[in-house]
Amino acid sequence: EDGYQLWMRYPASASQPAIEVARDTPMTRAAAAEVRRGLPTGAGPVLLALARDPRLQGLRLATAKLGDEGYSVQRITIDGRTVTLITGNSDRGLLYGAFALLRHLDTGGAIDTVALTAAPAVTLRVLNHWDNLDGVVERGYAGRSLWDWWSLPDVKDPRYTDYARANASLGINGTVLNNVNAKAVSLTAPYIAKAAALADVFRPYGIRVYLSARFSAPIELGGIKTADPRDPAVAAWWKAKADEIYRAIPDFGGFLVKANSEGQPGPRDYGASHADGANMLAAAVKPHHGIIMWRAFVYAETDPDDRAKQAYTEFKPLDGKFADNVIVQVKNGAIDFQPREPFHPLFGAMPKTPLMIEFQITKEYLGFASHLAYLGPLFEEVLDADTGVRRGETVASVVDGADDRHGISGMAGVANIGDSRDWSGSTFNQANWYAFGRLAWDPTLSSQTIAREWAAQTFGQDPAVIDAVVAIMAGSREAAVDYTGPLGLAHLMATGHHYGPGPWVSELARPEWNPVYYHRADRGGIGFDRTRTGSNAVAQYAPRVAKVYADPAKTPLEELLWFHHLPWDHQLSTGRTVWGELVHRYDRGIATVVDMRRQWEALKPRIDAKRWEKAASQLAVQEREARWWRDASLAYWMSINGLALPGGSAPPAHDLAWYKAQTFPYPPGNPQ
Ligand code: BDP
């Protein structure tokens, strides 16, 4: 047991189950192979057949609502024989149905009562790999890139197939192979051939390949003087490039673009808008049914007022201006994948534009691979958030696009996958990949249900183990919030690597790169005033939501200092002051981690040694570092507010100078 099998640890079967496949295609073959591999002894026979198969007529199966990708798994009697039928309207339905059956069995479900029906809520369920061509994964903590660009396209590592299986098991149907901070070379012929080789491996598993495109590629590769999207030569270059890619990859998904963001080139360099840029690329892929995922993650030096407002300011006026094969990719919150952020105000504000939510699965701001933080609750909290725009509208319902009848809809997750043996750098990080995939399929699932499913498939069906594992996971993200940035504080991390604490950092070139810009702590108080007396970012939300966020008494404590600058002695509903509550939450974070460790310790006899040991050592690191975050942060806050710690709270282990002096050479995942 080294974690390689992820959540697909099928029981060894003594006999070959009887499996009948009504149609022989690469995808149905993949589906059948999976069933063959995972079906326990005595669970056959299984029939995989399309809903339109002549044998199924007369059975009155309700398959119309399954759409193109949905499945139905049920027991039927055919020619006097009882079989488990996996059906759908397409081969993809059969593939997803096969995995659903195995999940059902692996989580304790019985074969003779199986009745599963599901169809995905969004059309694009995509992983974004921030993988560089030199093998370094930006913000990756699970080893090097899985893609061995050097040996591709000739060598197709069998691991590529296992990657595809794992994603297909969740319904993930797209993968962006290269970093959003893209190099133009990834669009040259040799790299297109490499991407095509991966696409060939992924195709039977229903996964399309996409590429991040560098907006200035026409200059770098085409020798054109400009990348202005309104220049016909630029548009023609992209059209020819798209044609070339589609010749090699006929089902190529399209491009993901980070433009005019953190130094990346884009249409704004030429006075053109984001819509001009996106639409020019959209026209290039349109004849091939490709799409453009255009990121809204922008913030410019020219607008130092409040970084949290910038994406909305720039994109909201463009609503209705994007081509119909463009989807705007919006991070879950308005700043940058922090352990907690209020939902992004663009959700609900651009009804004429499909918005694809982007989550970060890799834990750049939550302790890399070493800390255990289950992100299911983070994803769930954002998806369930009420936008306040229309009655009953949530972020999830904006994303699924049903109300506005968008042709495309999507969820993207920044992958936490690398070439480490356990794929994600820790067993528990696998749960974040799993949770993202399951929520992309069905955003109404609860993070708790997903955790149970994952735990059963990962550690076996012993209910005591499942309960304990789920209990550890359940509070883990909140613990990370507590010990890194409680009460709505954010962006307090050290420079560059983003691993440890650095709330004191104030000397970076751009104001909004500095933690002091975000917490605004001074002798009088702490927090970012985003109400009318401050940046008025609250006004970007629908009036019903803005009213809550504008009032410190109504703002949930979890988001309080995100929206308000409050005196240290401001009284809260908990009976504590802001300062008292802050300290209380730092301490609560530590206590939760101590408890997580204790619970894991108790599981030792029930978990295989290798996976247990690794998680145990990582939990030890987490406890040490949770204390470090707490102590460093408190030492800094006390240097600002001059207050003493409330009684019963331990003083920091070192003085502030000690914390400031810590350095971290060669952290993983740092951009070059
Ligand atoms: C930030 C990361 C940076 C990414 C950026 C992005 O620190 O490495 O390039 O997000 O999403 O959080 O483009």
Residues whose N, C-alpha, C, O or C-beta is under 5 A from the ligand:
A	BS01	BDP	V180 D336
